[in-house]
Amino acid sequence: MIIDGSRQITADSADATREELTPEQLNGKLKGRLSRLADDVRAQARKARDDRIRKLVEETATKIDAGAAAKSPASWMGTDFVDIPPRLTRDCHV
């Protein structure tokens, strides 16, 4: 889900370049995409049977929410979002 979300965000960014969106318009698109991704991740957390995994996935959703609320989600993507997939890969196992 995170990887798919990353691909969608990359596609949005490429579209924004082609469409010559302003930084504000790009940030608006990213905020929406990140908000939806956080909601999807939160829904997955509710399905987790293991408390440790549930907590890890909920924390991930909270981090993505922070990106959606950031002044510059594009900057947040380059500094914070990139840490999420390796963390999940490393820590998300039972």
C-alpha distances in whole Angstrom, upper triangle without the diagonal:
4,5,5,6,9,10,10,12,14,15,16,18,20,21,22,24,26,26,28,26,28,26,26,24,22,21,21,18,16,17,16,13,12,14,11,8,10,11,8,8,11,11,9,12,15,14,14,18,19,20,19,15,15,17,15,11,14,15,12,12,15,15,13,15,18,16,17,20,21,24,23,19,19,21,19,16,18,19,17,13,14,15,12,10,13,14,11,12,16,16,13,16,19
4,5,5,6,9,10,10,12,14,15,16,18,20,21,23,24,25,26,25,26,24,24,23,20,19,19,17,14,15,15,12,10,13,11,8,9,12,9,8,12,13,11,13,16,16,16,19,19,20,18,15,15,16,13,11,13,13,10,10,13,12,10,13,15,14,14,18,18,21,20,16,16,18,15,12,15,16,13,10,10,11,8,7,11,11,9,11,14,15,13,16,19
4,5,5,6,9,10,10,12,14,15,17,18,20,21,23,24,25,24,26,24,25,23,20,20,21,18,15,17,17,13,13,15,14,11,13,15,13,12,15,16,14,16,19,19,19,22,22,23,21,18,19,20,17,14,17,17,13,14,17,15,13,16,18,16,17,20,20,23,21,17,16,18,16,13,15,16,15,11,10,12,10,7,11,13,11,11,15,16,15,17,21
4,5,5,6,9,10,11,12,14,15,16,18,20,21,22,24,23,25,23,24,22,19,19,19,16,14,16,15,11,12,14,12,9,13,14,11,12,15,16,14,17,19,19,19,23,23,24,23,20,20,21,19,16,18,19,15,15,18,17,14,17,19,17,17,21,21,23,21,17,17,19,18,14,17,19,17,13,13,15,13,11,15,16,14,15,18,19,17,20,23
4,5,5,6,9,10,10,12,14,15,16,18,20,21,22,20,22,20,20,19,16,16,16,13,11,12,12,8,8,11,9,6,10,12,10,10,14,14,14,16,19,19,20,23,24,24,23,20,19,20,18,15,16,17,13,12,15,14,11,13,16,13,13,17,17,20,18,14,14,16,15,12,14,16,15,11,12,14,12,11,15,16,14,16,19,19,18,21,24
4,5,5,6,9,10,10,12,14,15,17,19,20,21,19,21,19,20,18,15,15,16,13,11,13,13,10,9,13,12,9,12,15,13,13,16,18,17,18,22,22,22,25,25,26,24,21,21,22,19,16,18,18,14,14,16,14,12,15,16,13,14,17,17,19,16,13,12,14,13,9,11,14,13,9,9,12,11,10,13,15,14,15,18,19,18,21,25
4,5,5,6,9,10,11,12,14,15,17,18,20,19,21,19,21,19,15,16,17,14,12,15,15,11,12,15,14,12,15,17,15,15,19,20,19,21,24,24,24,28,28,29,27,24,24,25,22,19,21,21,17,17,20,18,15,18,19,16,16,20,20,22,19,15,14,17,16,12,14,17,16,13,12,15,14,13,16,18,17,17,21,22,21,23,27
4,5,5,6,9,10,10,12,14,15,16,18,17,19,18,18,16,13,14,14,11,10,13,12,8,10,13,11,10,14,15,14,15,18,19,18,21,23,23,24,28,29,29,28,25,24,25,23,20,21,21,18,17,19,18,15,17,18,15,15,18,19,20,18,14,14,17,16,13,15,18,17,14,15,17,16,15,18,20,19,20,23,24,23,25,29
4,5,5,6,9,10,10,12,14,15,16,14,16,15,15,14,10,11,12,9,7,10,10,7,8,12,11,10,13,15,15,15,18,20,19,21,24,25,25,29,29,29,28,25,25,25,22,20,21,20,17,16,18,16,13,15,16,12,12,16,15,17,14,11,10,13,13,9,12,15,14,11,12,16,15,14,18,19,19,20,23,24,23,26,29
4,5,5,6,9,10,11,13,14,15,14,16,15,17,15,11,13,14,11,10,13,14,11,12,15,15,14,16,19,18,18,22,23,22,24,27,27,28,31,32,32,30,27,27,27,24,22,23,23,19,19,21,19,16,18,19,15,15,19,18,19,16,13,11,13,14,10,12,15,15,12,13,16,16,15,18,20,20,20,23,25,24,27,31
4,5,5,6,8,10,11,12,14,14,16,16,17,15,12,14,15,11,11,14,14,11,13,16,15,15,18,20,19,20,23,24,23,26,28,28,29,33,33,34,32,29,29,30,27,24,26,25,22,21,23,21,18,20,21,18,17,21,20,21,18,15,13,17,17,14,15,19,19,16,16,20,19,18,21,23,23,23,26,28,27,29,33
4,5,5,6,9,10,10,12,11,13,13,14,11,8,11,11,8,8,11,11,9,11,14,14,14,17,18,18,19,22,23,23,26,28,29,30,33,34,34,33,30,29,29,27,24,25,25,21,20,22,20,17,18,19,16,15,18,18,18,15,13,11,15,16,13,15,18,18,16,17,20,19,19,22,24,24,25,28,29,28,31,34
4,5,5,6,9,10,10,9,11,10,12,11,7,10,11,9,8,12,13,11,13,16,16,16,18,21,20,21,24,25,26,27,30,31,31,35,35,35,34,31,30,30,28,25,26,25,22,21,23,20,17,19,19,15,15,18,17,17,13,12,9,13,14,11,13,16,17,15,16,19,19,19,22,24,24,25,28,29,28,32,35
4,5,5,6,9,10,10,13,13,15,13,10,13,15,12,12,16,16,14,16,19,19,18,21,24,23,24,27,28,28,30,33,33,34,37,38,38,36,33,33,33,31,28,29,29,25,24,26,24,21,22,23,19,19,22,20,20,17,15,13,16,17,15,15,19,20,18,18,22,22,21,24,26,26,27,29,31,30,33,37
4,5,5,6,8,9,12,13,14,12,10,13,13,11,12,15,15,14,16,19,18,19,22,23,23,24,27,28,28,31,33,33,34,38,39,39,38,35,34,34,32,29,30,30,26,25,27,25,22,23,24,20,19,22,21,21,18,16,14,18,19,17,18,22,22,20,21,24,24,24,26,29,28,29,32,33,32,35,39
4,5,5,6,5,8,9,11,8,6,10,11,9,10,14,14,13,16,18,18,19,21,23,23,25,27,28,29,31,33,34,35,39,39,39,38,35,34,34,32,29,30,29,26,25,26,24,21,22,22,18,17,20,19,18,15,14,12,15,17,16,17,20,21,19,20,24,24,24,27,29,29,30,33,34,33,36,40
4,5,5,6,9,10,13,11,9,12,14,12,13,17,17,16,19,21,22,22,24,26,26,27,30,31,32,34,36,37,38,41,42,42,40,37,37,37,34,32,32,31,28,27,28,26,23,24,24,21,20,22,21,20,16,16,13,16,18,17,17,21,22,21,21,25,25,25,28,30,30,31,33,35,35,38,41
4,5,8,11,13,15,13,12,15,16,14,16,19,19,18,21,23,23,23,26,28,28,29,32,33,33,35,38,38,39,43,44,44,42,39,39,39,36,34,35,34,31,30,31,29,26,27,27,24,23,25,24,23,20,19,17,20,22,20,20,24,26,24,24,28,28,28,30,32,32,33,36,37,37,40,43
4,6,9,12,13,10,10,14,14,13,15,18,18,17,20,22,22,23,26,27,27,29,31,32,33,35,37,38,40,43,44,44,43,40,39,39,37,34,34,34,31,29,31,29,25,26,27,23,22,24,23,22,19,19,17,20,22,20,22,25,26,24,25,29,29,29,32,34,33,34,37,39,38,41,44
4,6,9,11,9,9,13,14,13,15,18,18,18,21,23,24,24,27,28,29,30,33,34,35,36,39,40,41,45,45,45,43,40,40,39,37,35,35,34,31,30,31,29,26,26,26,23,21,23,22,20,17,18,15,18,21,20,20,24,25,24,25,28,29,29,32,34,34,35,38,39,39,42,45
4,6,8,6,6,10,10,10,12,14,15,16,18,20,21,22,24,26,26,28,30,31,32,34,36,37,39,42,43,42,41,38,37,37,35,32,32,31,29,27,28,26,23,23,23,20,18,20,19,17,15,15,13,16,19,18,19,22,23,22,23,27,27,28,31,32,32,34,36,37,37,40,43
4,5,5,6,9,10,11,12,14,16,17,18,20,22,23,24,26,27,28,30,32,33,34,37,38,39,43,43,42,41,39,38,37,35,33,32,31,29,27,27,25,23,22,22,19,17,18,17,14,13,14,12,15,17,17,18,21,23,22,23,27,27,28,31,32,33,34,37,37,37,41,44
4,5,5,6,9,10,10,12,14,15,16,18,20,21,22,24,25,26,28,30,31,32,34,36,37,41,40,39,38,36,35,34,32,30,29,28,26,24,24,22,20,20,19,16,15,15,13,11,9,10,9,11,14,14,15,18,19,19,20,23,24,26,28,29,30,32,34,34,34,38,41
4,5,5,6,9,10,10,12,14,15,16,19,20,21,23,24,25,27,29,30,31,33,35,36,40,40,39,37,35,34,33,31,29,28,27,25,23,23,21,19,18,17,15,13,13,12,10,9,10,10,13,14,15,17,19,20,19,22,24,25,26,29,30,30,32,34,35,35,38,41
4,5,5,6,9,10,11,12,14,15,17,18,20,22,23,24,26,28,29,30,32,34,35,39,39,38,37,35,34,33,31,29,28,28,25,23,23,22,19,18,18,16,14,15,14,12,11,11,11,14,16,16,18,20,21,20,22,25,25,26,29,30,30,32,34,35,34,38,41
4,5,5,6,9,10,11,12,14,16,16,18,20,21,22,24,26,27,28,30,32,33,37,37,36,35,32,31,31,29,27,26,25,23,21,21,20,17,17,17,14,12,14,13,12,9,9,8,12,13,13,14,17,18,17,18,22,21,23,26,27,27,29,31,32,31,35,38
4,5,5,6,9,10,10,12,14,15,16,18,20,21,22,24,25,26,28,30,31,35,35,34,33,30,29,28,27,24,24,23,20,19,19,17,14,14,13,10,9,10,9,8,6,6,7,10,11,11,13,15,16,15,17,20,20,22,24,25,25,28,30,30,30,33,36
4,5,5,6,9,10,11,13,14,15,17,19,20,21,23,25,26,27,29,31,34,35,34,33,31,29,28,27,25,24,23,21,19,19,18,15,14,14,12,9,10,11,10,9,9,10,13,13,14,16,18,18,17,20,22,21,23,26,27,26,29,31,31,31,34,37
4,5,5,6,9,10,11,12,14,16,17,18,20,21,23,24,26,28,29,33,33,33,32,29,28,28,26,23,23,23,20,18,19,18,14,14,15,12,10,12,13,13,11,9,10,14,14,13,16,18,18,16,18,21,20,21,25,25,25,27,30,30,29,32,35
4,5,5,6,8,10,10,12,14,15,16,18,20,21,22,24,26,27,31,31,30,29,26,25,25,23,20,20,20,17,15,16,14,11,11,12,9,7,10,10,11,9,6,7,11,10,9,12,15,14,12,15,17,16,18,21,22,21,24,26,26,26,29,32
4,6,5,6,9,10,10,12,14,15,16,18,20,21,23,25,26,30,30,29,28,26,24,23,22,19,19,18,16,14,14,13,10,9,10,7,4,7,8,9,9,6,9,12,11,11,14,16,14,13,16,18,17,19,22,22,22,24,27,26,26,29,32
4,5,5,6,9,10,11,12,14,15,17,19,20,22,23,25,29,29,29,28,26,24,24,23,20,19,19,17,14,15,15,11,10,12,10,7,10,12,13,13,10,12,15,14,13,17,19,17,15,18,20,18,20,23,23,22,25,28,27,26,29,32
4,5,5,6,9,10,11,12,14,15,17,18,20,22,23,27,27,27,26,24,22,22,21,18,18,18,15,13,14,14,10,10,13,10,8,11,13,15,13,10,11,15,13,12,15,17,16,13,16,18,16,17,20,21,20,22,25,25,23,27,29
4,5,5,6,9,10,10,12,14,15,16,18,20,21,25,25,24,23,21,19,19,18,15,14,14,12,9,11,10,6,7,9,7,5,9,10,13,12,8,11,13,11,10,13,15,13,10,13,15,13,14,18,18,17,20,22,22,21,24,27
4,5,5,6,9,10,11,12,14,15,17,19,20,24,25,24,23,21,19,19,18,15,14,14,12,9,10,11,7,6,9,8,6,9,11,14,14,11,14,16,13,13,17,18,15,13,17,18,15,17,21,20,19,22,24,23,22,25,28
4,5,5,6,9,10,11,13,14,16,17,19,23,24,23,23,20,18,19,18,15,14,15,13,10,12,13,9,9,13,12,9,12,15,17,17,14,16,18,16,15,19,20,17,15,18,19,16,17,21,20,19,21,24,23,21,24,27
4,5,5,6,8,10,11,12,14,16,17,21,21,21,21,18,16,17,15,12,12,13,10,8,11,11,7,9,12,11,9,13,15,18,17,13,15,17,15,13,16,17,15,12,14,16,13,13,17,17,15,18,20,20,18,21,24
4,5,5,6,9,10,10,12,15,15,19,20,19,18,16,14,14,13,10,9,10,8,5,7,8,5,6,9,9,9,11,14,17,17,13,16,17,14,13,17,17,14,12,15,15,12,14,17,16,14,17,20,18,17,20,22
4,5,5,6,9,10,11,13,15,18,19,19,19,17,14,15,15,11,10,12,11,7,10,12,9,9,12,13,11,14,16,20,20,16,19,21,18,17,21,21,18,16,19,19,16,17,20,19,17,20,22,21,19,21,23
4,5,5,6,9,10,11,13,17,18,18,18,15,13,15,14,11,11,13,11,8,12,13,11,11,15,15,14,16,19,22,21,18,20,22,19,18,21,22,18,16,18,18,15,15,19,18,15,18,21,19,17,19,21
4,5,5,6,9,10,11,15,15,15,15,12,10,11,11,7,7,10,7,6,9,11,9,10,14,14,13,16,18,22,21,18,19,21,18,16,20,20,16,14,16,16,12,12,16,14,12,15,17,16,13,16,18
4,5,5,6,9,10,14,14,14,14,12,9,10,10,7,6,9,8,6,8,11,10,10,14,15,14,16,19,22,22,19,22,23,19,19,22,22,18,16,19,18,14,15,18,16,14,17,19,17,15,17,19
4,5,5,7,9,13,14,14,16,13,10,12,13,9,9,12,12,9,12,15,13,14,17,18,17,19,22,25,25,22,24,26,23,21,25,25,21,19,21,21,17,17,20,19,16,19,21,19,16,18,19
4,5,5,7,10,12,13,13,10,8,11,11,8,9,12,11,10,13,15,14,15,18,19,18,21,23,27,26,23,24,26,23,21,24,24,21,18,20,19,15,15,18,16,13,15,18,16,13,14,16
4,5,5,9,10,9,10,8,5,7,8,5,6,9,9,9,11,13,13,14,17,18,19,20,23,26,26,23,25,26,22,21,24,24,20,18,20,18,15,15,18,15,12,15,17,14,11,13,14
4,6,8,10,10,12,10,7,10,11,9,8,12,13,11,14,16,16,16,19,21,21,22,25,29,29,26,28,29,26,25,28,27,23,21,24,22,19,19,21,19,16,19,20,18,15,16,16
4,6,9,10,12,10,8,11,13,10,11,15,15,14,16,19,18,19,22,23,23,25,28,31,31,28,30,31,27,26,29,29,25,23,24,23,19,19,21,19,16,18,20,17,14,15,14
4,6,7,9,7,5,9,10,9,10,13,13,14,16,18,18,19,22,23,24,26,28,31,31,28,30,30,27,26,28,27,24,22,23,21,18,18,19,17,14,16,17,14,11,11,11
4,6,9,8,7,11,12,12,13,16,17,17,19,21,22,23,25,27,27,29,31,35,35,31,33,34,30,29,31,31,27,25,26,24,21,20,22,19,16,18,18,15,12,12,10
4,6,5,6,9,10,11,12,14,15,17,18,20,21,23,25,26,27,29,30,34,34,31,33,33,29,28,30,29,25,24,25,22,19,19,20,17,14,16,16,13,10,9,8
4,5,5,6,9,10,10,12,14,15,16,18,20,21,23,24,26,27,29,32,32,30,32,32,28,27,29,28,24,23,24,22,19,19,20,17,15,17,17,13,11,12,10
4,5,5,6,9,10,11,12,14,15,17,19,20,21,23,25,26,27,31,31,28,30,29,26,25,27,25,22,21,22,19,16,17,17,14,12,14,13,9,8,9,9
4,5,5,6,8,10,11,12,14,15,17,18,20,21,23,24,26,29,29,26,28,28,24,23,25,24,20,19,20,17,14,14,15,12,9,12,12,8,6,7,8
4,6,5,6,9,10,11,12,14,15,16,18,20,21,23,24,28,28,25,27,27,24,23,25,24,20,19,21,18,15,16,17,14,12,14,15,12,9,11,11
4,5,5,6,9,10,10,12,14,15,17,19,20,21,23,26,27,24,26,26,22,22,24,22,19,18,19,17,14,16,16,13,12,15,15,11,10,12,13
4,6,5,6,9,10,11,13,14,15,17,19,20,21,25,25,22,24,23,20,19,21,19,16,15,16,13,11,12,13,9,8,11,11,8,7,10,12
4,5,5,6,9,10,11,12,14,15,17,19,20,24,23,20,22,22,19,18,20,19,15,14,15,14,10,11,13,10,8,11,13,10,8,11,13
4,5,5,6,9,10,11,13,14,15,17,18,22,22,20,22,22,19,18,21,20,16,15,17,15,12,14,16,13,11,15,16,13,12,15,16
4,5,5,6,9,10,11,13,14,15,17,20,21,18,20,20,16,16,19,17,13,13,15,13,10,13,14,11,11,14,15,12,12,15,17
4,5,5,6,9,10,11,13,14,15,19,19,16,17,18,14,13,16,15,11,10,12,10,7,10,12,9,8,12,13,12,11,15,17
4,5,5,6,9,10,10,12,14,18,18,15,17,18,14,14,17,16,13,11,14,13,10,12,15,13,12,15,17,15,14,17,19
4,5,5,6,9,10,11,12,16,17,14,17,17,13,14,17,16,12,12,15,14,11,14,17,14,14,18,18,17,16,20,22
4,5,5,7,9,10,11,14,14,12,14,14,10,11,13,12,8,8,11,10,9,12,14,12,12,16,17,16,16,19,22
4,5,5,6,9,10,13,13,10,12,13,9,9,13,12,9,7,11,11,9,12,15,13,13,16,18,17,17,20,23
4,5,5,6,9,12,13,10,13,14,11,12,15,15,12,11,15,15,13,15,18,17,16,20,21,20,20,23,25
4,5,5,6,10,11,9,12,12,9,11,14,12,10,10,14,14,13,16,18,17,17,21,22,21,21,24,27
4,5,5,8,8,5,9,9,6,7,10,10,8,8,11,12,12,15,17,16,17,20,21,21,21,25,28
4,6,8,9,6,10,11,9,10,13,14,12,11,14,16,14,17,20,19,19,22,24,23,23,27,29
4,7,8,7,11,12,10,12,15,15,13,13,17,18,17,20,22,21,22,25,26,25,25,29,31
4,5,5,9,9,7,10,12,12,11,12,15,16,16,19,22,21,22,25,26,25,26,30,32
4,6,9,9,9,12,13,13,14,15,17,19,19,22,24,24,25,28,29,29,29,33,36
4,5,5,6,9,10,11,12,12,15,17,18,20,22,23,24,26,28,28,28,32,35
4,5,5,6,9,10,10,10,12,15,15,17,20,20,21,23,25,25,25,29,32
4,5,5,7,9,10,10,11,14,15,17,19,20,21,23,25,26,26,29,33
4,5,5,6,8,9,11,13,15,17,19,19,21,23,24,25,26,29,33
4,5,5,5,7,9,11,12,14,16,16,18,20,21,22,23,26,29
4,6,6,5,6,9,10,12,14,15,16,18,20,20,21,25,28
4,6,6,6,9,11,13,14,15,17,19,20,21,22,26,29
4,6,6,8,10,13,13,14,16,18,19,20,21,25,28
4,5,6,7,10,11,11,13,16,16,17,18,22,25
4,5,5,8,10,10,12,14,15,16,16,20,23
4,6,7,8,9,11,12,14,15,16,20,23
4,6,6,6,9,10,11,12,14,17,21
4,6,5,6,9,10,10,11,15,18
4,5,5,6,9,10,10,13,17
4,5,5,6,8,10,13,16
4,5,5,6,8,11,14
4,5,5,5,9,12
4,6,6,8,12
4,6,8,11
4,6,9
4,7
4
